[in-house]
Amino acid sequence: MKKFSKVVLILNSIVVLSFFSSCKNKKEIRELTLVVVNNLDFARNEVVAIKSADISEVLKHSRQESIRIQNQTTKEYITTQWIDNDQDGVMDELLFQSEAPANASVKYVLVIDSLINAKETTAVTFSRLVPERTDDYTWENDKVAFRTYGPEAQRRIEQNEYGGTLSSGIDLWLKRVNYSIIDKWYAKNIETEGYYHIDHGEGYDPYHVGKSRGTGGIGIWENDSLYVSKNFIAYKTIARGPLRTVFELDYAPWSNYKIKETKRVTLDLGSNFSKFEIKLNSEEEAPNYTIGITKHDGKGEVKLNNQEGWFRHWEPIDDAFIGEGIVIDNSLVKESINHDSKTPDQSQVLIVTQPKENTLSYYVGFAWTKSGQVFNVEDWDKMLDKQSMIVKSPLVLSIVKTSK
C-alpha cells in the first residue's frame, strides 16, 4: 500500500524574517511555504503529515509547541497535531488538515510564533480502552465510531459470567454528530443499561457482530470455513488528538497455524475509513488472510469490485440504511466471495488476500443514511470509489521555499 502522504523537500536554507520584542514578550517568526497538490478530479479534505526530519533546521532553533500552520489565502491558522509513531519519546510528524480543490494546489505557511494560540475544535478523533464496560476498545472521529472487545469480555463468556462478549469482529457505532460521543454514551449506559442501543438524537449502536467479522475483522478461509482469533489480549494507545488517533491491539496465537497478530488502527478526522495495518507471523505458513463483512439477515446488497479494490454491503437497519466497505490494494486480493451460510453470523462478504512481507493493510469504513453523509447506495459506491483513488493518489506535500 502506498503511504498516505508524501513529502518532497526542496529546501536550501532557513531565513530569519524578523525579530522584535516588547516589555512583556519576545517573539521570533520564521516562515516556510508549503504546497499541497491534489491530482484527483474532486476536492479533498485530508490530514497531511510533515516529517520532523524535513523541518529539522527549523526545529534546531524553535520549540515544537511554537509551530503553527496558516492558510496562505485565508490567513486562518489551522489545527495541528504532533505524533510519535514509534513511541520512542521523539515526535516524528506534524499533522495538519488540508482542504485541496480538485486538480489543484493550495498553499500554507509554517510559522514559528509562540504568541498565536493553536486552533481548538469540537470535532476531534478519540480512542480508549473502556474498562467500565468490561474492556471494549472504542475509537471515533467526526464521522464514524467503532469498537472491538478485550480479554475480560472473553473471560466472562468462558466462565459463564454476565456481560461478556467473545468476538474479534469490528462493531460499528452509528453517529450523526461531529463531536465525541464515546465517553457520554458509556456513562449513560452505566446509568441505564442499553442506553446506546437507542437513538437519543446523536446516533446509536444497532449493529450486530456476534461470531461474524463485523466490518473488517480477519480470519483464514479454508475448507469452506472461516477460522478466526478470539478477543484482543493487549492494547497500546499511540495517539489521540484533534486530527488522528492511533492504537495497537495484540491477539493470542490463533488457528492451527499459530498466527501472532498485531493490529495497528489509524483514524483521521473527516474520514469514514479506519486504516488497518496488521503484522502477521505464524509457525506454519497460512494459506491466506481473509477480511469479512457480515451480511446479517441477508436482506442487503453486495458488490465485489475486484478491479478497483473495494467491496461493499448495503443493508437496511431499523428505519434507515448503512453501507459497509473494505478498500484494499487489488494486487493483494486472491478472490472475493459473496458467501451464504445457514450457520448464524457466517453469511459474509469475504475478501481472500495474500499479503506481502507478513503485513496486511486495508481500509474499513461505513456510512449511515441518517448521518447525512450518504442517502442511497449510489452515494456509498461513489464514496468507496473516491477512497480507492485517494489510497492510490495521496495528497503531495512540498516544502518549496523560504519566505522573504
Secondary structure by P-SEA (a helix, b strand, c coil): ccccbbbbbbccccccccccccccbbbbbbbbbbbbbbccccccbbbbbbbcccaaaaaaccccccbbbbcccccbbbbbbbbbccccccccbbbbbbbccccbbbbbbbccccccccccccccccccccccccbbbbbbccccccccccaaaaaaaaacccccccccbbbbbbbccccccaaaaaaaaaaccccccccccccccccccccccccbbbbbbcccbbbbbcccccccccccccccccbbbbbccccccbbbbbbbbbbcccccbbbbbbbbbccccccbbbbbbbbccccbbbbbcccccccbbbbbcccbbbbbbcccccccccccccccccccccccbbbbbbccccccccccccccccccccccaaaaaaaaaaaaaaaaccbbbbbccccc
